[in-house]
Each structure stands twice: as structure tokens, then as C-alpha cells.
């Protein structure tokens, strides 16, 4: 089925801005999956652009710099071995540094809240409405 450039543009704006009038609508899971990625990409670009403009307007000078090696591996003096607790503590600290917990805590918390929010709606669609995973994620997106 051939669609016009105007229809494609209308659909791109509707999906990208997450308006959701559902016309034209997707017919299979692959097109829904594409729309999910398209909506997430477009909304990220829009919110990122707004955030960049806002940060330039505010222009704060305070920057949080993570302190490296704050967690030290503890060695048991009697056996001269590392304890499981110290290894787990060190790995947990390094994971938090990798995801930006110390330098971008509000972004990490926002992302976690977003994933939980999307997960609740997706699980609801799968359990209550008996939709597939992609269909549930699509309608909640």
C-alpha cells in the first residue's frame, strides 16, 4: 500500500510528538515496535533540546564530581583474603559510578521512575487486556 508524503509527515509528527490520534494506525507488531522506538527517540530529542536551552538560560556553575575509590576492598587480616561483603560493596559502588549516580543522580532517578511507570502499564496490558508485550508497550507509550 502506497501512502502519500503528506500522510507520512502527518504520522511522523503525530507519533513523534506522542499525540496519539491513531489514524493512520499500525497493523502488525513490527510497525508498532518501530513506532515505540520512534516515539522514545523523538520525545528524548525534544526534552533534551528543552533541557539544553534551559541549562543555558540558568547556567549554574556547580558541578558534582564523583570521588573515585571511596570504597576500599577490605582484606581479612587473619586469612589475608577479601571478604564477600567488601567485594559486593566495591562492585555496587562501581556500578553506581558507571550509571552516573554520583554525578547525575536526578537523571538516574528520573529514568528509573520512567521505566517503572512504563512497566506498570505494560504489565497491566499483558495481564488484564491479554495483549502481547509489544502491543502493551505500544498502547502505553
N, CA, C and O of each residue as an XYZ file, in Angstrom:
564
protein
N       0.836     -1.174      0.000
C       0.000      0.000      0.000
C       0.884      1.240      0.000
O       1.753      1.391      0.858
N       0.665      2.097     -0.934
C       1.450      3.307     -1.079
C       0.750      4.461     -0.370
O      -0.441      4.695     -0.573
N       1.501      5.181      0.466
C       0.921      6.334      1.137
C       1.586      7.596      0.623
O       2.696      7.556      0.093
N       0.903      8.705      0.783
C       1.437      9.970      0.280
C       2.463     10.536      1.261
O       2.545     10.115      2.415
N       3.233     11.488      0.777
C       4.230     12.142      1.628
C       3.530     12.926      2.735
O       4.031     12.999      3.857
N       2.398     13.499      2.430
C       1.644     14.234      3.447
C       1.177     13.333      4.583
O       1.235     13.715      5.752
N       0.712     12.129      4.232
C       0.280     11.178      5.255
C       1.462     10.727      6.097
O       1.350     10.610      7.317
N       2.604     10.471      5.446
C       3.804     10.067      6.177
C       4.266     11.174      7.119
O       4.657     10.899      8.254
N       4.225     12.413      6.663
C       4.616     13.542      7.507
C       3.661     13.689      8.690
O       4.093     13.904      9.822
N       2.361     13.571      8.418
C       1.371     13.663      9.485
C       1.607     12.581     10.527
O       1.575     12.853     11.727
N       1.845     11.351     10.073
C       2.077     10.251     11.013
C       3.361     10.478     11.812
O       3.397     10.209     13.012
N       4.424     10.975     11.149
C       5.690     11.221     11.844
C       5.514     12.278     12.930
O       6.055     12.128     14.026
N       4.776     13.330     12.650
C       4.540     14.365     13.657
C       3.652     13.840     14.780
O       3.897     14.119     15.954
N       2.629     13.086     14.420
C       1.715     12.547     15.431
C       2.435     11.581     16.357
O       2.287     11.663     17.576
N       3.207     10.673     15.795
C       3.930      9.696     16.624
C       5.081     10.355     17.367
O       5.299     10.071     18.544
N       5.813     11.222     16.702
C       6.969     11.855     17.333
C       6.609     12.752     18.491
O       7.358     12.847     19.463
N       5.480     13.407     18.401
C       5.031     14.268     19.492
C       4.122     13.530     20.464
O       3.636     14.115     21.432
N       3.894     12.257     20.210
C       3.069     11.396     21.075
C       1.656     11.923     21.253
O       1.086     11.848     22.342
N       1.096     12.455     20.175
C      -0.276     12.960     20.243
C      -1.248     11.793     20.335
O      -2.146     11.798     21.176
N      -1.075     10.796     19.479
C      -1.830      9.561     19.586
C      -3.246      9.598     19.072
O      -4.139      9.058     19.725
N      -3.494     10.211     17.926
C      -4.834     10.175     17.348
C      -5.134      8.828     16.692
O      -6.290      8.532     16.390
N      -4.103      8.012     16.471
C      -4.234      6.640     15.940
C      -4.819      6.592     14.538
O      -5.527      5.642     14.206
N      -4.550      7.562     13.730
C      -5.002      7.497     12.346
C      -3.947      8.136     11.476
O      -3.817      9.359     11.536
N      -3.204      7.441     10.695
C      -3.270      6.005     10.400
C      -2.716      5.186     11.565
O      -1.899      5.670     12.348
N      -3.165      3.962     11.663
C      -2.738      3.111     12.778
C      -1.881      1.962     12.267
O      -1.917      1.618     11.085
N      -1.115      1.377     13.174
C      -0.245      0.272     12.826
C      -1.061     -1.009     12.747
O      -2.080     -1.157     13.423
N      -0.594     -1.940     11.906
C      -1.360     -3.170     11.708
C      -0.653     -4.408     12.250
O      -1.299     -5.433     12.470
N       0.666     -4.336     12.473
C       1.376     -5.509     12.981
C       2.382     -5.085     14.055
O       2.605     -3.896     14.283
N       2.978     -6.080     14.705
C       3.889     -5.806     15.822
C       5.171     -5.115     15.373
O       5.729     -4.327     16.137
N       5.652     -5.377     14.178
C       6.886     -4.736     13.712
C       6.688     -3.226     13.528
O       7.565     -2.436     13.877
N       5.548     -2.835     12.985
C       5.303     -1.398     12.824
C       5.068     -0.738     14.182
O       5.449      0.416     14.379
N       4.445     -1.453     15.117
C       4.279     -0.918     16.475
C       5.625     -0.764     17.167
O       5.859      0.227     17.859
N       6.515     -1.742     16.984
C       7.845     -1.675     17.580
C       8.623     -0.488     17.017
O       9.310      0.211     17.762
N       8.522     -0.254     15.709
C       9.159      0.911     15.104
C       8.597      2.191     15.698
O       9.351      3.119     15.991
N       7.293      2.256     15.879
C       6.662      3.451     16.431
C       7.107      3.689     17.866
O       7.313      4.834     18.270
N       7.259      2.613     18.643
C       7.733      2.755     20.023
C       9.104      3.405     20.043
O       9.330      4.353     20.795
N      10.025      2.904     19.223
C      11.371      3.486     19.178
C      11.342      4.915     18.653
O      12.086      5.775     19.125
N      10.485      5.161     17.682
C      10.370      6.498     17.105
C       9.852      7.494     18.148
O      10.371      8.605     18.257
N       8.843      7.101     18.905
C       8.288      7.977     19.941
C       9.329      8.253     21.023
O       9.493      9.396     21.449
N      10.037      7.203     21.472
C      11.051      7.395     22.507
C      12.188      8.281     22.009
O      12.685      9.126     22.753
N      12.602      8.096     20.759
C      13.663      8.925     20.192
C      13.217     10.382     20.070
O      13.940     11.297     20.463
N      12.029     10.585     19.526
C      11.550     11.956     19.324
C      11.320     12.670     20.646
O      11.691     13.834     20.794
N      10.714     11.984     21.607
C      10.475     12.645     22.895
C      11.786     12.933     23.618
O      11.898     13.934     24.325
N      12.784     12.056     23.444
C      14.099     12.313     24.046
C      14.765     13.525     23.411
O      15.363     14.348     24.105
N      14.659     13.631     22.094
C      15.249     14.786     21.413
C      14.559     16.086     21.815
O      15.218     17.101     22.043
N      13.242     16.051     21.901
C      12.503     17.259     22.271
C      12.832     17.668     23.703
O      13.143     18.832     23.957
N      12.766     16.726     24.640
C      13.057     17.076     26.030
C      14.523     17.434     26.223
O      14.842     18.296     27.043
N      15.426     16.785     25.480
C      16.837     17.142     25.556
C      17.098     18.547     25.050
O      17.913     19.275     25.617
N      16.413     18.928     23.990
C      16.565     20.282     23.456
C      16.049     21.324     24.441
O      16.678     22.360     24.659
N      14.897     21.033     25.031
C      14.351     21.953     26.040
C      15.300     22.040     27.232
O      15.529     23.126     27.765
N      15.851     20.910     27.651
C      16.789     20.901     28.763
C      18.061     21.665     28.452
O      18.593     22.356     29.321
N      18.563     21.551     27.214
C      19.772     22.275     26.829
C      19.542     23.780     26.849
O      20.386     24.541     27.322
N      18.398     24.199     26.333
C      18.077     25.629     26.343
C      17.912     26.115     27.782
O      18.402     27.187     28.140
N      17.223     25.330     28.601
C      17.020     25.729     29.996
C      18.339     25.800     30.753
O      18.535     26.708     31.561
N      19.243     24.865     30.508
C      20.524     24.897     31.217
C      21.374     26.083     30.776
O      22.124     26.639     31.578
N      21.265     26.475     29.507
C      21.990     27.670     29.060
C      21.409     28.927     29.689
O      22.137     29.868     30.005
N      20.091     28.937     29.869
C      19.467     30.105     30.488
C      19.808     30.206     31.965
O      20.019     31.301     32.486
N      19.861     29.068     32.635
C      20.160     29.061     34.066
C      21.657     29.192     34.292
O      22.091     29.965     35.147
N      22.444     28.449     33.537
C      23.916     28.438     33.570
C      24.492     28.401     34.977
O      25.135     29.352     35.420
N      24.259     27.303     35.669
C      24.833     27.130     37.000
C      26.296     26.730     36.873
O      26.707     26.151     35.867
N      27.061     27.036     37.880
C      28.480     26.728     37.873
C      28.812     25.502     38.713
O      29.918     24.973     38.601
N      27.907     25.044     39.534
C      28.172     23.910     40.415
C      28.149     22.610     39.626
O      27.186     22.320     38.916
N      29.210     21.837     39.755
C      29.318     20.555     39.084
C      29.709     19.515     40.114
O      30.660     19.705     40.871
N      28.974     18.419     40.140
C      29.310     17.339     41.054
C      30.313     16.415     40.388
O      30.080     15.940     39.276
N      31.409     16.163     41.050
C      32.437     15.272     40.528
C      32.509     14.059     41.442
O      32.743     14.200     42.643
N      32.309     12.861     40.881
C      32.359     11.677     41.743
C      33.765     11.445     42.277
O      34.751     11.610     41.559
N      33.840     11.070     43.517
C      35.110     10.757     44.146
C      35.417      9.292     43.900
O      34.649      8.421     44.310
N      36.501      9.016     43.252
C      36.883      7.641     42.940
C      37.475      6.952     44.161
O      38.056      7.591     45.038
N      37.315      5.650     44.195
C      37.929      4.784     45.199
C      37.538      5.162     46.622
O      38.356      5.072     47.537
N      36.307      5.580     46.808
C      35.842      5.832     48.168
C      35.601      4.529     48.905
O      35.685      4.478     50.132
N      35.301      3.478     48.160
C      35.084      2.171     48.760
C      36.348      1.357     48.558
O      36.808      1.179     47.430
N      36.895      0.875     49.626
C      38.138      0.116     49.576
C      37.827     -1.344     49.850
O      36.992     -1.659     50.698
N      38.498     -2.234     49.135
C      38.326     -3.659     49.400
C      38.998     -3.999     50.722
O      40.189     -3.751     50.913
N      38.216     -4.570     51.630
C      38.744     -4.924     52.933
C      39.328     -6.325     52.880
O      38.711     -7.248     52.348
N      40.491     -6.471     53.422
C      41.153     -7.773     53.466
C      41.157     -8.240     54.913
O      41.563     -7.511     55.818
N      40.699     -9.467     55.110
C      40.690    -10.044     56.454
C      42.142    -10.323     56.857
O      42.852    -11.041     56.153
N      42.580     -9.766     57.972
C      43.978     -9.882     58.392
C      44.370    -11.304     58.783
O      45.530    -11.691     58.633
N      43.418    -12.077     59.278
C      43.767    -13.428     59.730
C      43.965    -14.391     58.563
O      44.869    -15.226     58.596
N      43.127    -14.280     57.534
C      43.246    -15.203     56.395
C      43.881    -14.546     55.178
O      44.189    -15.227     54.200
N      44.081    -13.240     55.227
C      44.647    -12.477     54.125
C      43.829    -12.636     52.836
O      44.385    -12.753     51.744
N      42.511    -12.639     52.984
C      41.601    -12.761     51.842
C      40.577    -11.619     51.876
O      40.285    -11.040     52.922
N      40.051    -11.326     50.696
C      38.980    -10.337     50.620
C      37.679    -10.994     51.051
O      37.457    -12.179     50.805
N      36.831    -10.219     51.689
C      35.545    -10.753     52.111
C      34.516    -10.562     51.004
O      34.666     -9.686     50.153
N      33.487    -11.373     51.021
C      32.413    -11.261     50.030
C      31.711     -9.918     50.168
O      31.342     -9.302     49.168
N      31.531     -9.475     51.370
C      30.868     -8.195     51.615
C      31.662     -7.043     51.003
O      31.081     -6.144     50.395
N      32.980     -7.065     51.157
C      33.776     -5.970     50.598
C      33.764     -5.987     49.075
O      33.743     -4.929     48.447
N      33.776     -7.167     48.477
C      33.722     -7.256     47.013
C      32.375     -6.753     46.511
O      32.313     -6.006     45.534
N      31.294     -7.161     47.177
C      29.954     -6.711     46.776
C      29.806     -5.201     46.949
O      29.205     -4.530     46.110
N      30.352     -4.677     48.032
C      30.291     -3.235     48.267
C      31.054     -2.480     47.184
O      30.567     -1.469     46.677
N      32.228     -2.952     46.829
C      33.028     -2.315     45.781
C      32.321     -2.381     44.428
O      32.296     -1.389     43.700
N      31.745     -3.537     44.081
C      31.031     -3.679     42.807
C      29.800     -2.776     42.763
O      29.512     -2.173     41.729
N      29.073     -2.679     43.873
C      27.903     -1.804     43.943
C      28.308     -0.348     43.751
O      27.625      0.401     43.052
N      29.414      0.057     44.368
C      29.917      1.419     44.208
C      30.309      1.691     42.754
O      29.960      2.737     42.206
N      31.025      0.765     42.128
C      31.450      0.953     40.738
C      30.267      0.993     39.781
O      30.283      1.737     38.800
N      29.237      0.190     40.065
C      28.027      0.229     39.239
C      27.354      1.587     39.343
O      26.916      2.135     38.332
N      27.264      2.140     40.553
C      26.652      3.449     40.724
C      27.476      4.546     40.049
O      26.908      5.514     39.544
N      28.788      4.413     40.033
C      29.622      5.390     39.319
C      29.374      5.278     37.819
O      29.278      6.293     37.129
N      29.267      4.039     37.304
C      29.053      3.834     35.865
C      27.731      4.424     35.382
O      27.685      5.021     34.306
N      26.663      4.271     36.149
C      25.367      4.799     35.716
C      25.204      6.279     36.039
O      24.195      6.878     35.667
N      26.158      6.871     36.711
C      26.123      8.298     36.991
C      25.377      8.671     38.248
O      24.878      9.792     38.350
N      25.283      7.777     39.205
C      24.534      8.040     40.428
C      25.112      9.228     41.201
O      24.355     10.012     41.773
N      26.427      9.370     41.225
C      27.052     10.445     41.999
C      27.111     11.764     41.229
O      27.140     12.832     41.841
N      27.130     11.704     39.910
C      27.242     12.938     39.132
C      25.912     13.390     38.525
O      25.720     14.584     38.296
N      24.990     12.456     38.259
C      23.709     12.790     37.627
C      22.565     12.074     38.339
O      21.766     11.388     37.702
N      22.488     12.228     39.622
C      21.516     11.479     40.416
C      20.076     11.751     39.987
O      19.283     10.813     39.913
N      19.717     12.986     39.707
C      18.331     13.296     39.341
C      17.960     12.657     38.000
O      16.820     12.232     37.817
N      18.902     12.586     37.072
C      18.626     11.925     35.791
C      18.429     10.430     35.973
O      17.540      9.838     35.360
N      19.246      9.825     36.804
C      19.120      8.385     37.046
C      17.789      8.083     37.722
O      17.115      7.122     37.352
N      17.404      8.885     38.704
C      16.128      8.676     39.385
C      14.968      8.886     38.420
O      13.998      8.128     38.452
N      15.051      9.899     37.566
C      14.001     10.132     36.571
C      13.878      8.952     35.619
O      12.768      8.542     35.280
N      14.999      8.408     35.188
C      14.974      7.259     34.284
C      14.370      6.037     34.966
O      13.597      5.303     34.350
N      14.714      5.812     36.228
C      14.159      4.668     36.966
C      12.651      4.827     37.126
O      11.914      3.855     36.960
N      12.181      6.019     37.441
C      10.748      6.268     37.569
C      10.050      6.043     36.227
O       8.964      5.464     36.181
N      10.666      6.497     35.140
C      10.094      6.303     33.804
C       9.961      4.821     33.474
O       8.923      4.389     32.974
N      10.996      4.046     33.746
C      10.960      2.609     33.452
C       9.893      1.912     34.297
O       9.179      1.044     33.794
N       9.778      2.277     35.558
C       8.747      1.682     36.418
C       7.352      2.053     35.909
O       6.468      1.198     35.853
N       7.148      3.315     35.540
C       5.858      3.779     35.036
C       5.472      3.035     33.763
O       4.338      2.573     33.635
N       6.391      2.919     32.835
C       6.118      2.189     31.595
C       5.899      0.711     31.875
O       5.070      0.075     31.224
N       6.626      0.159     32.827
C       6.484     -1.254     33.166
C       5.128     -1.573     33.758
O       4.548     -2.615     33.453
N       4.611     -0.688     34.604
C       3.294     -0.912     35.210
C       2.221     -0.986     34.121
O       1.385     -1.890     34.127
N       2.251     -0.038     33.194
C       1.256     -0.043     32.118
C       1.405     -1.231     31.192
O       0.408     -1.790     30.734
N       2.628     -1.621     30.911
C       2.866     -2.763     30.028
C       2.403     -4.062     30.680
O       1.768     -4.892     30.031
N       2.716     -4.236     31.943
C       2.275     -5.448     32.654
C       0.750     -5.475     32.748
O       0.138     -6.534     32.607
N       0.140     -4.321     32.983
C      -1.322     -4.255     33.011
C      -1.910     -4.707     31.674
O      -2.845     -5.507     31.641
N      -1.364     -4.198     30.582
C      -1.864     -4.591     29.266
C      -1.689     -6.073     28.990
O      -2.542     -6.701     28.363
N      -0.576     -6.632     29.460
C      -0.327     -8.055     29.228
C      -1.231     -8.935     30.089
O      -1.733     -9.951     29.608
N      -1.448     -8.564     31.357
C      -2.220     -9.419     32.267
C      -3.723     -9.205     32.147
O      -4.482    -10.171     32.070
N      -4.153     -7.966     32.131
C      -5.582     -7.689     32.140
C      -6.174     -7.714     30.736
O      -7.217     -8.328     30.510
N      -5.518     -7.056     29.805
C      -6.049     -6.960     28.448
C      -5.648     -8.145     27.564
O      -6.196     -8.326     26.476
N      -4.692     -8.949     28.036
C      -4.208    -10.125     27.295
C      -3.571     -9.749     25.952
O      -3.725    -10.455     24.955
N      -2.845     -8.611     25.952
C      -2.128     -8.186     24.758
C      -0.733     -8.779     24.775
O      -0.260     -9.249     25.810
N      -0.078     -8.754     23.625
C       1.327     -9.160     23.578
C       2.178     -8.052     24.207
O       1.691     -6.949     24.458
N       3.453     -8.361     24.457
C       4.348     -7.385     25.081
C       4.455     -6.124     24.225
O       4.354     -5.014     24.747
N       4.657     -6.282     22.927
C       4.839     -5.114     22.046
C       3.550     -4.295     21.968
O       3.600     -3.065     22.001
N       2.413     -4.953     21.867
C       1.146     -4.227     21.820
C       0.900     -3.473     23.128
O       0.430     -2.335     23.109
N       1.215     -4.100     24.258
C       1.050     -3.430     25.553
C       1.958     -2.221     25.668
O       1.524     -1.152     26.097
N       3.212     -2.384     25.288
C       4.159     -1.268     25.341
C       3.749     -0.170     24.382
O       3.878      1.012     24.698
N       3.254     -0.547     23.209
C       2.813      0.424     22.201
C       1.661      1.264     22.729
O       1.703      2.490     22.622
N       0.645      0.650     23.289
C      -0.510      1.416     23.745
C      -0.213      2.208     24.994
O      -0.890      3.200     25.266
N       0.781      1.799     25.762
C       1.136      2.586     26.929
C       2.110      3.706     26.575
O       2.196      4.707     27.287
N       2.839      3.538     25.478
C       3.759      4.570     25.019
C       2.964      5.724     24.487
O       3.539      6.717     24.042
